[in-house]
């Protein structure tokens, strides 16, 4: 189904084949050794009906092909075709139809210079869900490749294997390799792409050595240097944070979005969001893609979700009724979320009550009291791993008191972590012009980002505040026996459950206890549950996480309407479900003097995890059930141990244990009895499978059409791997003017796929979005803007160098101006072409302090640079801002020799008298 480069010259040797024939042969056995399937291979040569086994047995299919010179064979499990002569996969959808195929016209018959790729990814959907994600099946299932331990690197190996078995992410790096482009060091995305390609290659080795990726992650975060054992969850967050930073792209604003943004720009967004930030927000800052900051811009990920968030946070002050459910139905809810405004409001046992109050009055942002700490997390410090006592992976931690149920969504490690307050300060500078906010998205945010709707209700005035918080993973507490009793009791439905205490469920330390724990787990698995007490399930952990929290006593928060500390209730439910849900169980607890591990077994489902009980009524996600993809386990104690991963192979549906370089097939009961630490769940949808099969059938018709349509290769990968791919997003290769950005045109072949008209019309009618693209051309408007931007950069940097040279030549300047180095670094990144967005107005508020008289002077120990008066005037005229900070030299005047001689003479005469 591609151009001439993708076509196999041996297609003419295929006889008439129907899908019914192949299904019938799939139930047969190897004609040479009698072994049965799966993964039998049928010869497609004319008048040849041979069926043989693959490499997992005696590989009689290959022997037959070599002996008879029959080049083409089809896998009877996945219906994918392999050519031995070309050594590549061949796409033969028309030949699997129920009728003899006719001549197949090529799609690339027009004269315009098109991309050379065709609908290559669509055949992934031919097989059933378990086999739909592999690039091309061979006899030996892909992905069963171990990873060598580089010295206490099991935490990294287990995390990489778990991610590798997430089909949406893996297929992106396999099918959309041309999109993996970055000029940011250490280019971790390229190292990961190379690793994935090796692991999933048809001729995969038994194990790989992830040296390049290990070296890159150590450059990103020094915490992972050396050979000490680390936490796999910290590694996951840091890795995905860096992948997002390297692969992120600005969300192209359409004309409608720009108009709406201008309309809403007059509202005081920043001030409202400032009050929306909880003191506890930064307590668990870590490497999570949840904050999505650009370099120096402090913006969120995706415009669509941030618009919904703005609607939830900023209703009209006239008391307009809020019905966000209807609004978000009309609006296409995109896959990112701004994270600058995060009040980590806790869980919700009765959101309907709070939403009823919300409809009666406009929601306002709430700033909890600095003393406001969630009762269920006060005794529970960050317990994600025994190495947490060291520095955070990717970001400095600003410690505040506060609750931490959304420790699962710690904010991104970015130099501009405190972006909202910073933006507000810039907005307060007289005459300043705020930097244009930019939203970003990446494959990481598309796959792993979800959002929760948090509400806080004052029990005195019934005022309700709302916040939308984006999460990348959920950190769930493991409830103890008392917590389970409360969760299971209707009496405590509206009372916060103190989760994570679990003081009686930790394992003692030492090697003896290590062995005893394994024996205990075996005995527990063979003993009825009533003997040991209630079994903790993953649903219990979710219920504990989303339970309502009372704010009282030391946990009271500051109500802006009452202007006092008040008792309140916090609610939290899911607003948008991610495509892949990452769940982290808090097994490690770190006290002041000691640490321990909670070894309680948590029962989790392999299929059918339903999150409907935890959804907000405004939730836009239609699919709420998840199937398990992989689980990471930790064997050992809080001080030492070993990580392994259990992953389901997407090709054959079997479960495998990945223990460094050893890969072993295991039964699913072994997985169910595992001591889970991190779990990856994927949305499950039979409707999505049927939709893919329907598209393949339409593509197989090869209906002649006068028009061909270009669609984003990245979106097509979503269609093949996501349960909810969302609307078609061709703006990944288009600019806001509808053309191709000049910097993308030279690799446009990697960004688009050609679709026949009937396939495009079906996808467009089903998913919407767009826009329709029939012609690819370089945008002349963007070209002019790029040239103007390059000229502006040259002028600014040349002028600065000229003025700075003159400043350096001055021996004793009368005045020296100070400029914030944070702003200067943003400006320097812009003029050097590292950042496409110019900086906002000069913000010296971080380096200035105001005296009682109103005089502004330099703050001691501030991060500032010294420039001349001419340079300050030049930059201030361009960008505005302030305040102006000048250091004036108080140099004493040196008298000339003649006057000095005269003074000495007068003094001598006076003494003589």
KENU-260537 format. One line per 4 residues: their letters; for each residue x, y, z of C-alpha. Coordinates in steps of 0.05 Angstrom, whole numbers, plus 5000, padded with zeros to 4 digits. Example, Ala and Ser with C-alpha at 12.3 -4.5 7.8 and 13.67 -1.06 7.14 Angstrom:
! KENU-260537
AS	5246 4910 5156 ~ 5273 4979 5143
! end
This chain:
! KENU-260537
XXXX	5000 5000 5000 ~ 5057 5047 4989 ~ 5098 5077 4935 ~ 5146 5039 4892
XXXX	5198 5035 4946 ~ 5150 4997 4992 ~ 5124 4947 4940 ~ 5152 4877 4938
XXXX	5170 4852 4867 ~ 5147 4781 4886 ~ 5073 4799 4894 ~ 5056 4767 4827
XXXX	5073 4698 4855 ~ 5014 4699 4903 ~ 4953 4658 4887 ~ 4882 4673 4906
XXXX	4877 4676 4982 ~ 4816 4690 5025 ~ 4814 4706 5098 ~ 4769 4646 5109
XXXX	4823 4601 5080 ~ 4875 4630 5127 ~ 4829 4623 5188 ~ 4818 4550 5170
XXXX	4893 4538 5162 ~ 4906 4572 5229 ~ 4870 4514 5263 ~ 4913 4462 5229
XXXX	4983 4437 5247 ~ 5052 4438 5216 ~ 5052 4391 5157 ~ 5123 4369 5173
XXXX	5124 4358 5248 ~ 5051 4362 5267 ~ 5059 4418 5319 ~ 5000 4464 5328
XXXX	4997 4540 5333 ~ 5000 4596 5349 ~ 5046 4629 5298 ~ 5041 4578 5243
XXXX	5060 4603 5174 ~ 5024 4589 5108 ~ 5058 4592 5041 ~ 5026 4641 4993
XXXX	5057 4613 4929 ~ 5008 4596 4873 ~ 4981 4525 4881 ~ 5019 4515 4947
XXXX	4980 4501 5010 ~ 5038 4485 5056 ~ 5032 4504 5130 ~ 5094 4501 5173
XXXX	5119 4519 5242 ~ 5164 4577 5260 ~ 5229 4588 5297 ~ 5198 4573 5364
XXXX	5196 4500 5340 ~ 5234 4470 5280 ~ 5223 4528 5233 ~ 5196 4484 5177
XXXX	5164 4544 5143 ~ 5233 4574 5129 ~ 5261 4507 5106 ~ 5202 4500 5058
XXXX	5213 4570 5030 ~ 5287 4557 5019 ~ 5276 4489 4987 ~ 5218 4509 4941
XXXX	5240 4581 4929 ~ 5172 4605 4954 ~ 5185 4675 4978 ~ 5120 4698 5010
XXXX	5090 4670 5073 ~ 5036 4694 5121 ~ 5032 4688 5196 ~ 4966 4652 5212
XXXX	4960 4686 5279 ~ 4969 4758 5258 ~ 4957 4754 5182 ~ 5021 4791 5168
XXXX	5062 4774 5107 ~ 5137 4765 5102 ~ 5180 4761 5040 ~ 5242 4718 5048
XXXX	5275 4747 4986 ~ 5264 4821 5005 ~ 5272 4807 5080 ~ 5216 4854 5097
XXXX	5142 4856 5112 ~ 5093 4862 5054 ~ 5023 4891 5060 ~ 4971 4850 5024
XXXX	4903 4872 5050 ~ 4868 4865 4982 ~ 4890 4793 4976 ~ 4858 4776 5042
XXXX	4790 4798 5017 ~ 4733 4751 5005 ~ 4738 4758 4930 ~ 4796 4754 4880
XXXX	4835 4819 4878 ~ 4837 4865 4820 ~ 4894 4909 4797 ~ 4915 4955 4853
XXXX	4929 5027 4833 ~ 4984 5063 4869 ~ 4966 5123 4911 ~ 5024 5166 4887
XXXX	5002 5179 4815 ~ 5000 5255 4817 ~ 5057 5299 4797 ~ 5064 5343 4858
XXXX	5124 5327 4902 ~ 5090 5284 4955 ~ 5117 5248 5015 ~ 5137 5178 4998
XXXX	5101 5143 5055 ~ 5034 5111 5050 ~ 4985 5082 5100 ~ 5040 5038 5128
XXXX	5016 5037 5200 ~ 4944 5018 5187 ~ 4956 4943 5178 ~ 4974 4941 5251
XXXX	4899 4939 5264 ~ 4887 4875 5223 ~ 4899 4828 5281 ~ 4861 4827 5346
XXXX	4880 4873 5403 ~ 4933 4827 5431 ~ 4972 4828 5367 ~ 4955 4896 5340
XXXX	5016 4934 5363 ~ 5077 4898 5336 ~ 5114 4926 5277 ~ 5117 4860 5241
XXXX	5110 4792 5272 ~ 5161 4738 5263 ~ 5162 4669 5292 ~ 5199 4693 5352
XXXX	5158 4746 5390 ~ 5189 4814 5391 ~ 5208 4851 5454 ~ 5233 4791 5493
XXXX	5302 4821 5502 ~ 5337 4827 5568 ~ 5380 4884 5592 ~ 5448 4876 5624
XXXX	5457 4901 5695 ~ 5509 4956 5694 ~ 5519 4955 5769 ~ 5458 4961 5813
XXXX	5419 4984 5752 ~ 5360 4937 5761 ~ 5317 4997 5778 ~ 5331 5024 5708
XXXX	5323 4958 5672 ~ 5256 4943 5704 ~ 5229 5012 5687 ~ 5254 5008 5615
XXXX	5222 4940 5605 ~ 5156 4965 5633 ~ 5157 5025 5586 ~ 5179 4983 5527
XXXX	5116 4942 5534 ~ 5071 5002 5530 ~ 5048 4997 5457 ~ 5030 5070 5444
XXXX	5099 5094 5466 ~ 5138 5038 5433 ~ 5100 5044 5367 ~ 5114 5118 5366
XXXX	5189 5106 5369 ~ 5185 5049 5318 ~ 5136 5079 5268 ~ 5148 5153 5278
XXXX	5223 5153 5284 ~ 5228 5214 5240 ~ 5194 5255 5294 ~ 5248 5239 5345
XXXX	5288 5302 5333 ~ 5320 5346 5385 ~ 5378 5393 5393 ~ 5375 5389 5468
XXXX	5429 5351 5504 ~ 5438 5295 5522 ~ 5387 5274 5467 ~ 5359 5221 5512
XXXX	5301 5209 5464 ~ 5350 5184 5411 ~ 5383 5137 5460 ~ 5314 5110 5480
XXXX	5294 5103 5407 ~ 5356 5063 5392 ~ 5344 5019 5453 ~ 5271 5006 5433
XXXX	5292 4989 5362 ~ 5343 4938 5387 ~ 5294 4907 5435 ~ 5238 4900 5384
XXXX	5281 4883 5323 ~ 5264 4820 5284 ~ 5335 4795 5295 ~ 5338 4816 5367
XXXX	5396 4794 5412 ~ 5384 4757 5476 ~ 5400 4820 5515 ~ 5423 4892 5503
XXXX	5468 4938 5542 ~ 5433 5005 5556 ~ 5498 5043 5565 ~ 5479 5104 5524
XXXX	5413 5115 5560 ~ 5446 5104 5628 ~ 5499 5155 5612 ~ 5446 5205 5589
XXXX	5403 5199 5651 ~ 5464 5210 5694 ~ 5478 5274 5657 ~ 5407 5297 5668
XXXX	5408 5281 5742 ~ 5471 5269 5783 ~ 5429 5229 5832 ~ 5435 5168 5787
XXXX	5511 5172 5782 ~ 5552 5119 5816 ~ 5529 5049 5832 ~ 5481 5059 5890
XXXX	5412 5029 5886 ~ 5359 5079 5865 ~ 5284 5081 5863 ~ 5252 5058 5798
XXXX	5195 5108 5806 ~ 5244 5166 5810 ~ 5279 5140 5748 ~ 5213 5135 5710
XXXX	5194 5206 5727 ~ 5261 5234 5709 ~ 5264 5195 5643 ~ 5194 5215 5621
XXXX	5206 5287 5642 ~ 5268 5290 5599 ~ 5234 5255 5540 ~ 5178 5306 5544
XXXX	5227 5365 5546 ~ 5264 5339 5485 ~ 5203 5320 5444 ~ 5154 5374 5464
XXXX	5125 5419 5410 ~ 5084 5482 5417 ~ 5010 5473 5407 ~ 4991 5509 5344
XXXX	4935 5558 5358 ~ 4880 5559 5307 ~ 4843 5622 5288 ~ 4785 5605 5334
XXXX	4831 5591 5392 ~ 4868 5656 5381 ~ 4803 5695 5381 ~ 4781 5661 5445
XXXX	4848 5675 5477 ~ 4843 5748 5460 ~ 4773 5751 5489 ~ 4795 5719 5554
XXXX	4860 5758 5559 ~ 4825 5816 5594 ~ 4807 5773 5654 ~ 4855 5774 5712
XXXX	4879 5703 5701 ~ 4945 5707 5736 ~ 4919 5736 5800 ~ 4865 5683 5805
XXXX	4915 5628 5793 ~ 4962 5656 5844 ~ 4911 5644 5898 ~ 4898 5575 5871
XXXX	4966 5548 5889 ~ 4969 5504 5950 ~ 5029 5509 5997 ~ 5034 5434 5991
XXXX	5042 5437 5916 ~ 5117 5437 5919 ~ 5126 5388 5975 ~ 5131 5330 5928
XXXX	5163 5363 5868 ~ 5197 5312 5825 ~ 5210 5292 5753 ~ 5139 5288 5727
XXXX	5114 5312 5661 ~ 5059 5346 5696 ~ 5084 5417 5693 ~ 5106 5421 5623
XXXX	5146 5483 5627 ~ 5183 5511 5568 ~ 5252 5537 5579 ~ 5240 5602 5614
XXXX	5168 5609 5597 ~ 5129 5573 5650 ~ 5072 5552 5606 ~ 5028 5491 5606
XXXX	5023 5434 5557 ~ 4962 5440 5516 ~ 4915 5495 5500 ~ 4852 5456 5496
XXXX	4853 5429 5566 ~ 4877 5494 5595 ~ 4816 5527 5564 ~ 4772 5478 5601
XXXX	4812 5491 5664 ~ 4802 5565 5656 ~ 4728 5555 5649 ~ 4727 5515 5713
XXXX	4769 5566 5750 ~ 4744 5632 5724 ~ 4669 5637 5718 ~ 4634 5704 5714
XXXX	4629 5740 5780 ~ 4555 5752 5769 ~ 4540 5683 5795 ~ 4531 5649 5727
XXXX	4513 5576 5735 ~ 4570 5529 5718 ~ 4555 5467 5677 ~ 4623 5446 5654
XXXX	4598 5378 5632 ~ 4560 5408 5574 ~ 4616 5457 5558 ~ 4669 5403 5554
XXXX	4624 5360 5511 ~ 4620 5415 5460 ~ 4693 5429 5465 ~ 4745 5379 5440
XXXX	4783 5363 5503 ~ 4855 5359 5483 ~ 4908 5316 5514 ~ 4950 5365 5555
XXXX	4937 5408 5615 ~ 4966 5471 5644 ~ 4999 5456 5709 ~ 5019 5524 5734
XXXX	4959 5530 5778 ~ 4956 5470 5823 ~ 4922 5469 5889 ~ 4929 5397 5909
XXXX	4860 5391 5937 ~ 4843 5324 5965 ~ 4794 5271 5949 ~ 4720 5270 5940
XXXX	4669 5222 5969 ~ 4610 5263 5947 ~ 4627 5309 5889 ~ 4555 5317 5870
XXXX	4541 5356 5934 ~ 4599 5402 5921 ~ 4581 5411 5848 ~ 4511 5430 5867
XXXX	4540 5485 5909 ~ 4586 5502 5852 ~ 4527 5514 5806 ~ 4498 5565 5855
XXXX	4559 5609 5856 ~ 4620 5623 5814 ~ 4680 5582 5835 ~ 4737 5621 5863
XXXX	4807 5600 5875 ~ 4826 5583 5946 ~ 4892 5589 5981 ~ 4898 5540 6038
XXXX	4930 5560 6102 ~ 5004 5545 6108 ~ 4984 5499 6164 ~ 4936 5461 6120
XXXX	4960 5390 6117 ~ 4920 5330 6096 ~ 4905 5287 6157 ~ 4915 5223 6119
XXXX	4985 5243 6098 ~ 5012 5279 6159 ~ 5044 5217 6188 ~ 5065 5193 6119
XXXX	5126 5226 6088 ~ 5144 5215 6016 ~ 5151 5140 6016 ~ 5166 5125 5944
XXXX	5234 5094 5955 ~ 5290 5085 6003 ~ 5333 5134 5964 ~ 5285 5192 5970
XXXX	5325 5222 6026 ~ 5374 5247 5974 ~ 5361 5304 5926 ~ 5303 5302 5878
XXXX	5317 5276 5809 ~ 5305 5336 5767 ~ 5282 5395 5807 ~ 5296 5432 5871
XXXX	5244 5418 5924 ~ 5210 5477 5956 ~ 5186 5447 6021 ~ 5120 5469 6048
XXXX	5073 5438 6095 ~ 5014 5409 6060 ~ 4977 5348 6036 ~ 5006 5303 5984
XXXX	4955 5259 5953 ~ 4976 5284 5887 ~ 5048 5267 5901 ~ 5035 5224 5841
XXXX	5035 5286 5799 ~ 5094 5325 5824 ~ 5110 5384 5782 ~ 5161 5382 5727
XXXX	5232 5394 5742 ~ 5243 5458 5706 ~ 5285 5519 5720 ~ 5220 5558 5720
XXXX	5183 5515 5769 ~ 5154 5574 5805 ~ 5127 5603 5741 ~ 5059 5630 5764
XXXX	5087 5676 5817 ~ 5141 5697 5769 ~ 5091 5715 5715 ~ 5051 5755 5765
XXXX	5111 5795 5785 ~ 5125 5811 5714 ~ 5054 5832 5704 ~ 5061 5881 5762
XXXX	5119 5917 5731 ~ 5094 5985 5707 ~ 5090 5989 5632 ~ 5111 5917 5622
XXXX	5088 5872 5566 ~ 5074 5801 5587 ~ 5108 5747 5547 ~ 5061 5708 5503
XXXX	5041 5644 5538 ~ 5055 5581 5499 ~ 5027 5511 5511 ~ 5066 5449 5496
XXXX	5051 5376 5483 ~ 5091 5313 5469 ~ 5080 5239 5460 ~ 5093 5232 5534
XXXX	5038 5281 5553 ~ 4991 5250 5501 ~ 4999 5181 5531 ~ 5008 5189 5605
XXXX	4975 5255 5625 ~ 4908 5256 5660 ~ 4874 5309 5702 ~ 4834 5312 5766
XXXX	4782 5362 5788 ~ 4793 5385 5860 ~ 4743 5423 5902 ~ 4748 5455 5970
XXXX	4684 5475 6007 ~ 4683 5522 6066 ~ 4636 5493 6119 ~ 4621 5563 6145
XXXX	4601 5602 6082 ~ 4595 5542 6034 ~ 4642 5575 5986 ~ 4670 5525 5935
XXXX	4736 5532 5899 ~ 4757 5488 5841 ~ 4824 5469 5812 ~ 4845 5426 5754
XXXX	4909 5388 5767 ~ 4946 5347 5716 ~ 4978 5282 5737 ~ 5026 5234 5704
XXXX	5018 5178 5754 ~ 4978 5166 5817 ~ 5015 5152 5882 ~ 4967 5110 5922
XXXX	4972 5096 5997 ~ 4965 5024 6021 ~ 4910 5025 6074 ~ 4918 4985 6138
XXXX	4864 4943 6172 ~ 4832 5003 6206 ~ 4832 5042 6142 ~ 4800 4984 6105
XXXX	4745 4980 6157 ~ 4730 5054 6148 ~ 4731 5049 6073 ~ 4684 4990 6073
XXXX	4637 5021 6124 ~ 4580 5066 6100 ~ 4588 5106 6165 ~ 4653 5133 6141
XXXX	4634 5147 6069 ~ 4639 5222 6079 ~ 4695 5221 6130 ~ 4768 5224 6107
XXXX	4802 5157 6111 ~ 4871 5160 6142 ~ 4909 5123 6089 ~ 4980 5100 6089
XXXX	4989 5091 6164 ~ 4998 5017 6158 ~ 5043 5015 6218 ~ 5033 4940 6229
XXXX	5044 4919 6158 ~ 5117 4933 6145 ~ 5170 4880 6140 ~ 5227 4876 6189
XXXX	5296 4890 6161 ~ 5354 4843 6150 ~ 5368 4781 6109 ~ 5332 4735 6156
XXXX	5269 4776 6151 ~ 5280 4778 6076 ~ 5276 4702 6073 ~ 5219 4698 6123
XXXX	5179 4748 6082 ~ 5183 4704 6020 ~ 5161 4644 6060 ~ 5104 4684 6089
XXXX	5081 4706 6020 ~ 5081 4634 5996 ~ 5041 4611 6056 ~ 4993 4669 6047
XXXX	4981 4650 5975 ~ 4963 4579 5996 ~ 4918 4599 6054 ~ 4846 4625 6051
XXXX	4841 4700 6057 ~ 4795 4696 6118 ~ 4852 4667 6158 ~ 4896 4728 6149
XXXX	4842 4781 6148 ~ 4816 4826 6093 ~ 4856 4829 6028 ~ 4878 4898 6005
XXXX	4857 4909 5933 ~ 4879 4962 5884 ~ 4808 4989 5887 ~ 4817 4999 5962
XXXX	4880 5039 5949 ~ 4843 5082 5898 ~ 4785 5092 5947 ~ 4834 5114 6001
XXXX	4866 5162 5952 ~ 4800 5193 5930 ~ 4768 5194 5999 ~ 4743 5261 6024
XXXX	4788 5300 6071 ~ 4765 5344 6127 ~ 4804 5408 6138 ~ 4801 5423 6212
XXXX	4848 5435 6270 ~ 4918 5442 6244 ~ 4892 5430 6174 ~ 4845 5490 6170
XXXX	4853 5533 6109 ~ 4845 5606 6096 ~ 4778 5624 6065 ~ 4782 5688 6025
XXXX	4708 5702 6034 ~ 4710 5694 6109 ~ 4780 5723 6114 ~ 4794 5672 6168
XXXX	4818 5601 6179 ~ 4757 5556 6171 ~ 4738 5483 6173 ~ 4727 5454 6105
XXXX	4722 5391 6062 ~ 4765 5373 6003 ~ 4741 5331 5945 ~ 4778 5304 5885
XXXX	4757 5262 5825 ~ 4784 5247 5757 ~ 4767 5296 5702 ~ 4805 5263 5645
XXXX	4833 5193 5643 ~ 4901 5181 5611 ~ 4911 5131 5555 ~ 4960 5093 5599
XXXX	4950 5098 5674 ~ 5012 5093 5716 ~ 4998 5073 5788 ~ 5051 5076 5842
XXXX	5039 5041 5908 ~ 5072 5075 5968 ~ 5111 5018 5997 ~ 5168 5057 6027
XXXX	5163 5101 6088 ~ 5219 5144 6114 ~ 5217 5170 6185 ~ 5269 5215 6217
XXXX	5310 5158 6246 ~ 5292 5098 6204 ~ 5258 5074 6140 ~ 5216 5013 6127
XXXX	5178 4979 6072 ~ 5104 4961 6071 ~ 5103 4890 6044 ~ 5028 4880 6046
XXXX	5002 4843 5986 ~ 4957 4886 5943 ~ 4910 4848 5897 ~ 4904 4879 5828
XXXX	4864 4858 5767 ~ 4897 4837 5702 ~ 4836 4860 5663 ~ 4777 4905 5674
XXXX	4802 4957 5724 ~ 4742 5004 5725 ~ 4752 5076 5746 ~ 4680 5099 5739
XXXX	4670 5105 5815 ~ 4726 5157 5816 ~ 4704 5201 5758 ~ 4677 5271 5762
XXXX	4611 5282 5726 ~ 4648 5330 5680 ~ 4695 5275 5657 ~ 4702 5273 5582
XXXX	4733 5204 5577 ~ 4685 5153 5547 ~ 4727 5092 5562 ~ 4738 5078 5636
XXXX	4764 5007 5639 ~ 4837 4988 5637 ~ 4878 4924 5626 ~ 4945 4912 5657
XXXX	5007 4920 5613 ~ 5065 4913 5661 ~ 5082 4914 5735 ~ 5147 4930 5769
XXXX	5163 4893 5834 ~ 5213 4905 5888 ~ 5241 4846 5927 ~ 5278 4864 5991
XXXX	5276 4917 6045 ~ 5277 4992 6048 ~ 5353 4991 6050 ~ 5367 4942 5994
XXXX	5334 4897 5945 ~ 5323 4880 5872 ~ 5274 4904 5818 ~ 5242 4860 5766
XXXX	5185 4871 5717 ~ 5128 4828 5693 ~ 5103 4849 5624 ~ 5051 4822 5576
XXXX	5078 4813 5506 ~ 5032 4850 5458 ~ 5044 4799 5402 ~ 5026 4733 5435
XXXX	4991 4757 5499 ~ 5037 4717 5544 ~ 5067 4744 5609 ~ 5142 4746 5618
XXXX	5188 4761 5675 ~ 5244 4810 5659 ~ 5301 4802 5709 ~ 5358 4842 5680
XXXX	5385 4802 5621 ~ 5341 4741 5635 ~ 5271 4736 5605 ~ 5226 4679 5627
XXXX	5155 4663 5609 ~ 5109 4659 5670 ~ 5037 4643 5684 ~ 4989 4700 5699
XXXX	4979 4673 5769 ~ 5052 4690 5784 ~ 5038 4761 5763 ~ 4975 4765 5805
XXXX	5014 4743 5867 ~ 5070 4792 5855 ~ 5086 4848 5905 ~ 5069 4905 5858
XXXX	5105 4971 5865 ~ 5089 5007 5798 ~ 5033 4985 5751 ~ 5019 5006 5680
XXXX	4947 5000 5656 ~ 4921 5013 5586 ~ 4852 5033 5564 ~ 4815 4974 5534
XXXX	4764 4982 5478 ~ 4735 4930 5431 ~ 4704 4987 5392 ~ 4773 5015 5376
XXXX	4795 4947 5349 ~ 4734 4943 5305 ~ 4746 5014 5281 ~ 4817 4996 5259
XXXX	4793 4935 5223 ~ 4741 4976 5186 ~ 4794 5026 5164 ~ 4838 4969 5139
XXXX	4779 4942 5099 ~ 4768 5011 5068 ~ 4841 5018 5051 ~ 4840 4948 5020
XXXX	4786 4969 4971 ~ 4836 5015 4936 ~ 4781 5057 4907 ~ 4809 5104 4853
XXXX	4803 5177 4874 ~ 4823 5242 4843 ~ 4845 5271 4910 ~ 4893 5244 4961
XXXX	4895 5267 5032 ~ 4954 5277 5079 ~ 4945 5260 5152 ~ 4993 5266 5210
XXXX	5035 5204 5219 ~ 5035 5216 5294 ~ 4959 5219 5296 ~ 4954 5156 5254
XXXX	4999 5122 5306 ~ 4949 5145 5359 ~ 4893 5115 5318 ~ 4929 5049 5315
XXXX	4948 5046 5389 ~ 4900 5090 5429 ~ 4832 5071 5453 ~ 4812 5144 5447
XXXX	4856 5177 5395 ~ 4818 5242 5396 ~ 4805 5287 5336 ~ 4853 5287 5277
XXXX	4909 5335 5291 ~ 4944 5355 5226 ~ 4973 5416 5261 ~ 5032 5373 5281
XXXX	5060 5386 5212 ~ 5022 5450 5194 ~ 5032 5521 5217 ~ 4977 5567 5239
XXXX	4971 5592 5167 ~ 4956 5522 5139 ~ 5024 5511 5106 ~ 5086 5472 5125
XXXX	5136 5509 5169 ~ 5200 5518 5130 ~ 5241 5481 5183 ~ 5197 5419 5175
XXXX	5192 5415 5099 ~ 5257 5378 5088 ~ 5232 5319 5130 ~ 5158 5324 5114
XXXX	5159 5252 5090 ~ 5169 5231 5163 ~ 5110 5272 5186 ~ 5053 5253 5140
XXXX	5019 5192 5111 ~ 4978 5190 5046 ~ 4907 5166 5053 ~ 4856 5149 4998
XXXX	4794 5192 4997 ~ 4747 5139 5026 ~ 4793 5126 5085 ~ 4801 5201 5099
XXXX	4726 5213 5096 ~ 4712 5156 5144 ~ 4764 5180 5194 ~ 4742 5252 5188
XXXX	4669 5235 5198 ~ 4687 5190 5257 ~ 4737 5233 5294 ~ 4731 5304 5266
XXXX	4790 5351 5272 ~ 4834 5363 5212 ~ 4843 5406 5173 ~ 4840 5369 5107
XXXX	4905 5373 5070 ~ 4911 5357 4995 ~ 4972 5397 4978 ~ 5038 5407 5015
XXXX	5073 5473 5008 ~ 5121 5516 5047 ~ 5087 5572 5084 ~ 5112 5638 5055
XXXX	5086 5677 5114 ~ 5127 5635 5163 ~ 5187 5643 5117 ~ 5182 5719 5121
XXXX	5172 5715 5196 ~ 5233 5670 5204 ~ 5276 5718 5163 ~ 5251 5778 5203
XXXX	5265 5740 5268 ~ 5335 5723 5245 ~ 5348 5795 5227 ~ 5322 5818 5295
XXXX	5367 5769 5331 ~ 5428 5793 5292 ~ 5414 5866 5306 ~ 5402 5854 5380
XXXX	5464 5811 5392 ~ 5509 5856 5350 ~ 5485 5918 5386 ~ 5495 5886 5454
XXXX	5566 5863 5436 ~ 5583 5933 5412 ~ 5556 5967 5474 ~ 5587 5916 5521
XXXX	5656 5925 5489 ~ 5651 5999 5501 ~ 5630 5985 5572 ~ 5689 5939 5583
XXXX	5737 5992 5556 ~ 5715 6042 5609 ~ 5764 6043 5667 ~ 5718 6075 5718
XXXX	5646 6082 5695 ~ 5606 6132 5734 ~ 5545 6087 5738 ~ 5534 6011 5730
XXXX	5465 5982 5718 ~ 5443 5914 5745 ~ 5402 5864 5706 ~ 5371 5798 5729
XXXX	5412 5740 5702 ~ 5349 5698 5698 ~ 5319 5746 5648 ~ 5385 5755 5613
XXXX	5392 5680 5603 ~ 5323 5679 5570 ~ 5343 5736 5525 ~ 5409 5703 5508
XXXX	5374 5638 5490 ~ 5328 5677 5444 ~ 5381 5716 5407 ~ 5424 5653 5399
XXXX	5366 5615 5368 ~ 5357 5566 5425 ~ 5288 5592 5441 ~ 5238 5615 5389
XXXX	5199 5659 5436 ~ 5229 5726 5457 ~ 5232 5739 5531 ~ 5180 5780 5568
XXXX	5194 5847 5599 ~ 5257 5855 5641 ~ 5241 5831 5711 ~ 5290 5856 5763
XXXX	5242 5842 5820 ~ 5283 5781 5841 ~ 5346 5822 5851 ~ 5315 5886 5879
XXXX	5295 5906 5949 ~ 5257 5969 5967 ~ 5279 6011 6026 ~ 5230 6048 6071
XXXX	5241 6112 6031 ~ 5219 6077 5968 ~ 5290 6074 5941 ~ 5305 6011 5901
XXXX	5372 5979 5912 ~ 5407 5914 5897 ~ 5390 5855 5940 ~ 5450 5823 5974
XXXX	5471 5757 5943 ~ 5426 5767 5882 ~ 5439 5733 5815 ~ 5453 5794 5772
XXXX	5497 5820 5716 ~ 5530 5887 5706 ~ 5516 5927 5643 ~ 5527 5999 5621
XXXX	5475 6054 5621 ~ 5472 6052 5545 ~ 5459 5976 5545 ~ 5404 5983 5597
XXXX	5370 6038 5557 ~ 5374 5996 5494 ~ 5345 5933 5525 ~ 5293 5971 5565
XXXX	5269 6007 5502 ~ 5260 5939 5468 ~ 5228 5899 5524 ~ 5206 5947 5578
XXXX	5201 5925 5650 ~ 5243 5941 5710 ~ 5255 5965 5763 ~ 5318 6004 5747
XXXX	5376 5987 5793 ~ 5438 6030 5787 ~ 5503 6028 5826 ~ 5534 6097 5825
XXXX	5608 6103 5836 ~ 5627 6150 5893 ~ 5699 6164 5871 ~ 5736 6219 5910
XXXX	5764 6274 5866 ~ 5840 6274 5862 ~ 5870 6345 5866 ~ 5918 6366 5812
XXXX	5992 6373 5831 ~ 5993 6449 5828 ~ 5937 6458 5877 ~ 5968 6405 5922
XXXX	6035 6442 5920 ~ 6000 6507 5938 ~ 5965 6474 5998 ~ 6031 6446 6023
XXXX	6063 6515 6018 ~ 6007 6548 6057 ~ 6012 6494 6110 ~ 6088 6504 6117
XXXX	6081 6579 6124 ~ 6028 6571 6177 ~ 6072 6526 6218 ~ 6130 6575 6213
X	6086 6629 6243
! end
